[in-house]
């Protein structure tokens, strides 16, 4: 009798918890999305840095707007190889020019990086070589928190670096308050959280 009572209580508590999760899903699913974002917003800086990985041009267009609005005089555009023999930086700058931004605003930075960490390891020395004191780190909104942590960790490990502000560009598929409603949004969050956890464990 006692065992049966405890089993019943366990089932009732489990059902109640599941019901609570369902009823509050918009709240905690939104939290999962917003936790990926760290947006300091734009401010005056020596240069903007556009990270690779955006195939729709939102990052490069947002960076062009930063120059147009007087926040930075130029944009360093990271661009790994591998897109049909071309560097992503060249493709991104070409898109920005088609959008009406002057080509001279953008500085291509081709590289062979295969991850955000590898990219940071070549970009930060380049900024030091250019005597940059402050920069705007431009990337997709869902990528901002992880990218910021990586850059800050590498700066601390090297004894400091230029002042950085993270600026978020909108993504075509990711919306922090409704990402679970589309297949692409789900994939974006799953991949970014997988990479976030891998970064946390030093992988």
N, C-alpha and C positions, 0 to 999 in steps of 0.2 A: 504493500500500500504506500509506504513512504517513498520507495523507488519510483513508483508510478507518479506520485505527486511531483517529485523533482523533475521527472521527464516532462510532465505537462507544463511546469513552470518554465523549464528551459525552452520548450517550443513556443510558448506565449511570448517570452522575452525576445526570442529570435525574430518572431513575426513582427513584434512591435518595432524592433530596431530596423528591420528591413522596410517596414512601412514609413518610418521616420526618414530613412535615407531616400526613399522614393519621393516623399512629399517635399523634402528640402534639396532635391538634386540640383535645381537651378542655382542655389546658393553655393553649395560646395563644389560643383563642377566649374562655376565661374571662378571660384578661388583657385582652382588648379590652373586655369588659364591665366589669371592675373599674376600669379606667382612667377610666371616666366618673364614678366615685363619689369624693366627698370628704365624709366625714361626721365632723365634730368631736364630735358628740354634744351633748346639752343641758347647759346650765349656767344659773345665775342671770343674768338680763338684764332690761333695762327693758321690752322688748316683743318679740314674735315677729312676723315678717313672712311671710305666706303668698303665694307667687307664683302667678300665674294659670296656667292650662293643664292642670289636672287635672280631668277630667270625671267622675271616680268618687269624689271626696271624701276620698281618703287624706291629702292635705296638710292640709285643714281639720280633719279628725278628729285627726290627730297634733298639730296646734297646740292644739286643745282639751285634749288630754291634758297638754300642757306647762303650761297654766294650772292645770288640775286638780291637777297634781303640784307646783305651787308654783315653777316655774322663771321664769314671767313673769306679770305681772298682767293683760295684755291682748294681743290679736292684731290687727295691722293686716292687713286682707284686700284684696289687690290684685284688681281686677276690671275688665278691659276690657269695652266694650260689644260687641254683635253677636250675642248669643244670643237670637234672636227678640225683639229690642228690649229685652232686659234686660241688666243688668250681671252679670258672673260673680260678683262679690263678694256680691251679694244672694242669688244662687242657692246659693253655698257656705255662707253663714251660715245660710240656711234649712235646709240639710242638717244642719249642725252642731246646730242646735236640735232637729231631729227625732231626732238621736242622743242627745239628753239634755243638751247643754251649754247654759248660760244665754246668751241673746242678748247680754247686756251685756258679755260677755267679748270680743266681736268688734267691731272698728271697720271699717266698710266704707270702701274707698278706690277709688271708681270712677275710671277713667282711659281714655285712648284709645290706650294703648301697643299696638304690634303685634309687638314682639319683646322678648326678655329685656333687651337693652341699652336700648331705649326705656323699658321698665318701670323699670329701675334709675335712669334719668335723672329720673323723677318721684318715685320712692320715696325716694331719698337726700335730696333737698331737704325732703321732708315729714318725714323723721325729724329733720333739723336744726331744722325749724320747731317740732317738738315737744320739742326739747332732749333727744333720746334720746342716751345715752352708750354704750349697748350693745344689740345686738339679735341675735335668732336668725333666721337666714335659712332658712325652711322651704320645701323643694321636693321633687320626686320624686328618688329616689336616683340615677337615670341622668342627672339634670339638675344635680346638685350641683356637680360640678367646674367645668363651664362657667359656671354662675351665679356661683360664688365668684370666678372669674377676672375676670369682667365687673365685679362690684361692687368688687373690690380695685383694678382699673385705674381706675375712675371716681373712687374715693376718692383715689388717688394724684394723679390729674390735677387734682383740686380742692383739693389741699393737706391731705388727711386727712378723716376722718369717724369715725362711731361704731364702737366695737369690734364685730366680727362673728364669730359662730360659725355654721357651716353644719350644719343638721340634716336628715337624710334621711328622707323618708316612703316607705314601700313602694309599688311600682307594681303594678297588677293583672297586667300582661303581662311585665314585665321581671324577669328573674333573672340576675344576672351570671354564674353558673356554668352556665347552661343556656339562655340567650336564643336560641341558634340552633336550638332544637328546636321553636319555634312561629313561625308567620308574623308575628304581632303583635310578638313579641320581636325578630325580624329587622328589621322595619320601624322599631321604636323605636331600635335601635342604629344602623341606617343613617342615620336622620334626625338623631340626636344627634351622630354623628361628622361628618356633613356640616355641621351648624351649628358644631361645634367647629372644624373646619378653616376654615370661612368666617370665624369670629371671629378665628382666628389670623392670617388675612390681612387683617383689618380690613374685611371685607365685611359 
